[in-house]
């Protein structure tokens, strides 16, 4: 899944070494564990305590800080250091986490932040408080080293990413609290550089039929049986088509039927059924066009099914995939940081949605980078490696130096 796959080490400059010398594993991990122990679960999305911890930590190191929100329980932080004599580099990550699910499925306390054999366990340990920690501690290291910046470093830690980001990064973006020239979004990439993210079009298929007594099914039009025809048609005729749509940085285009509802009562022929499809796009696919593709499949599947009609529409407006040019100064800076630290210089894409889309779809060079394995996000006993967090902290710091010093 890469256009490049190389590792190596390079000589650190004096200023780089001075900055890295400010990074303390004890301090970094203590900060991370403190964040994980805050249950900033979304929903309901109350992140006030987590944002307060981040804000006070950065303010104590001389950062200009501002807490902004359109909902009281969902504040986001905009902190900055530097000046306006050069580019603006923004770090962005989120402090909200998904619910823990069934507690009995966890071996470790979900908000205990226990350290076991070099791993920190807990909800949000990887997604996304590891990235928050690495970004905050990298920025603090630069401040403590007294580096003279040519430009401004923004640390933007936000609410609401787990349910769409509209009250977090979406609000920050809409209100224009900062205008980045470059954006690094912290998510779980195992400390590899992701050039962009898949697009997405959450799509709803609704079938309307006609009720009748369950003993007289021929008098009705069964919406559940009709939507079953749609599901089979999608799986047999459409899924294979989109699986052939590929990009060297991403998994293939994909779709999955993930929600179903319908029916009236066990002895009533149902007049309504609905499915929701998680449709993920690779670069080159148009959100409007793919909805029309699914509409055509559904209509064809029900062409000979009497008494029903079908509607296919977006659940909310979708968006295309994003992809930053691999020759961007930001990409080269992050790759260079990894090379000098002996980490992978692999370039990849990111399959999940991120808050980066708010800026990248307006042309801001945006990459996704952070500690942790995305397969461990949202699962019981979520964990991240201590060394992964440390590597990311160093890499964020060196990248910021490359762009701003």
C-alpha positions, -999 to 999 in steps of 0.1 A, spaced: 0 0 0 29 23 -5 48 43 -31 79 43 -9 91 20 18 124 29 33 139 34 67 171 49 78 188 73 102 203 107 96 224 132 115 205 154 138 213 191 138 223 209 170 190 226 173 171 194 167 190 176 194 184 205 218 146 201 212 147 164 216 166 167 248 135 185 263 113 155 258 110 134 290 94 100 288 83 102 324 65 135 317 51 124 284 36 92 297 23 108 329 4 134 307 -10 107 285 -22 86 314 -38 116 330 -58 122 298 -68 86 294 -82 86 329 -106 113 320 -138 97 306 -145 121 277 -170 97 261 -189 108 230 -219 107 232 -226 127 252 -193 144 242 -184 163 274 -147 171 270 -144 201 293 -121 184 318 -97 170 291 -95 203 273 -89 221 306 -59 198 313 -44 204 278 -50 242 280 -34 246 314 -4 225 304 3 246 273 -5 280 290 21 272 317 47 269 290 40 303 275 15 294 247 -12 318 238 -44 298 245 -80 302 235 -109 279 243 -137 281 217 -171 263 214 -206 264 200 -217 239 227 -207 243 263 -198 207 268 -177 205 236 -149 231 239 -119 230 216 -85 245 222 -65 268 199 -30 273 214 -1 289 195 35 300 197 57 319 173 50 349 151 35 359 118 67 361 98 63 327 81 40 297 75 14 285 99 17 248 109 -12 233 128 -13 202 149 -49 188 153 -62 158 173 -93 150 193 -99 143 230 -133 127 227 -135 89 227 -162 63 218 -182 45 245 -165 15 262 -193 -9 253 -198 -40 275 -175 -36 306 -171 -73 310 -153 -75 276 -124 -55 291 -96 -72 310 -82 -38 320 -101 -9 336 -113 12 306 -102 45 322 -74 31 343 -45 38 319 -26 8 332 9 1 319 16 -35 312 47 -47 294 52 -13 276 16 -9 267 -9 17 280 -44 3 281 -77 23 281 -104 38 260 -88 65 240 -52 53 248 -46 52 211 -76 69 196 -68 97 201 -51 107 233 -18 93 221 -17 118 193 -29 146 215 -1 138 240 26 136 213 15 169 197 13 188 230 46 175 243 64 181 210 52 217 210 63 221 246 98 208 238 101 234 211 90 261 235 114 250 262 143 248 238 139 285 230 138 280 193 133 311 172 104 302 149 99 315 114 61 314 116 35 300 140 28 266 155 -8 260 163 -19 232 187 -56 225 180 -70 198 203 -107 194 197 -141 179 207 -166 159 188 -145 140 162 -161 107 170 -196 118 158 -187 139 128 -166 167 142 -191 194 134 -189 209 169 -152 205 171 -129 209 141 -159 218 120 -167 247 142 -131 258 144 -128 257 107 -161 275 100 -152 303 123 -116 306 110 -98 308 143 -66 301 124 -56 298 88 -31 270 84 -6 266 56 1 230 66 -20 206 88 -9 175 106 -39 155 119 -31 130 147 -46 96 142 -34 60 144 -10 54 115 16 35 134 38 65 129 37 63 92 29 93 69 -7 91 55 -12 114 26 -49 116 29 -81 98 38 -109 79 21 -140 98 12 -174 88 25 -210 89 15 -233 75 42 -263 64 21 -299 55 31 -321 32 11 -358 33 19 -384 10 5 -422 17 8 -448 -10 4 -483 -17 16 -495 -32 48 -519 -62 50 -528 -89 75 -500 -114 79 -523 -142 70 -531 -125 36 -496 -115 24 -507 -113 -12 -529 -83 -2 -498 -62 7 -464 -53 -7 -437 -65 16 -411 -38 21 -387 -61 40 -387 -87 13 -382 -59 -13 -352 -44 5 -337 -79 8 -337 -79 -30 -318 -46 -30 -292 -60 -5 -286 -91 -26 -283 -70 -58 -258 -46 -42 -237 -75 -30 -237 -95 -62 -235 -67 -88 -221 -35 -72 -197 -46 -46 -175 -64 -72 -174 -33 -94 -162 -10 -67 -137 -35 -54 -119 -29 -87 -115 8 -80 -81 12 -64 -54 37 -56 -18 28 -46 -21 45 -12 -55 31 -2 -75 -1 3 -100 -5 -25 -133 14 -27 -158 -3 -4 -193 -4 9 -211 -22 37 -248 -25 48 -245 -17 85 -280 -7 97 -315 -21 91 -349 -11 103 -384 -19 92 -417 -37 100 -448 -30 120 -457 -61 139 -451 -98 135 -485 -104 120 -485 -73 97 -470 -72 62 -444 -44 65 -449 -13 45 -415 2 53 -379 -9 55 -346 9 55 -309 1 53 -279 24 58 -248 18 37 -213 29 48 -198 38 14 -161 47 14 -144 63 -16 -109 63 -31 -95 93 -49 -113 99 -82 -148 88 -71 -175 115 -69 -199 113 -40 -230 123 -60 -221 98 -88 -218 69 -64 -252 76 -48 -267 75 -83 -249 42 -89 -266 27 -59 -299 42 -68 -298 25 -102 -290 -9 -87 -319 -6 -62 -343 5 -89 -333 -23 -112 -336 -49 -84 -372 -38 -77 -383 -33 -113 -404 -64 -112 -414 -62 -76 -451 -50 -75 -464 -24 -52 -432 -9 -38 -411 22 -44 -376 29 -34 -357 61 -24 -319 63 -22 -303 94 -7 -274 106 15 -278 104 52 -257 136 53 -236 153 27 -206 131 17 -172 141 7 -145 130 -17 -112 113 -7 -83 136 0 -47 132 -11 -18 155 -5 10 155 -31 39 134 -19 63 162 -30 47 187 -6 71 203 18 50 190 47 53 154 35 90 157 29 94 173 64 75 144 81 93 118 61 126 134 69 118 134 106 110 97 105 142 90 85 164 108 111 147 89 139 151 55 122 114 52 115 95 41 84 93 66 55 65 46 40 37 67 24 1 54 28 -35 64 29 -59 64 59 -91 43 56 -111 61 83 -125 96 83 -106 123 101 -110 160 109 -84 168 83 -111 168 57 -123 202 68 -90 218 57 -77 194 30 -108 198 9 -100 235 7 -65 228 -6 -45 230 26 -17 204 25 -28 179 52 -13 147 64 -23 121 90 2 108 114 2 94 149 10 65 172 -11 34 175 -27 7 153 -60 18 138 -73 -18 142 -71 -13 180 -94 18 179 -129 13 194 -122 -22 207 -121 -35 243 -86 -33 258 -75 -6 234 -38 1 239 -8 20 226 29 13 231 49 37 253 76 38 227 52 46 199 41 77 218 77 87 223 86 82 187 56 103 176 65 131 200 100 133 186 88 131 150 62 159 155 89 181 170 114 175 142 87 182 115 77 214 131 113 225 132 118 216 96 88 238 86 92 267 110 128 271 119 
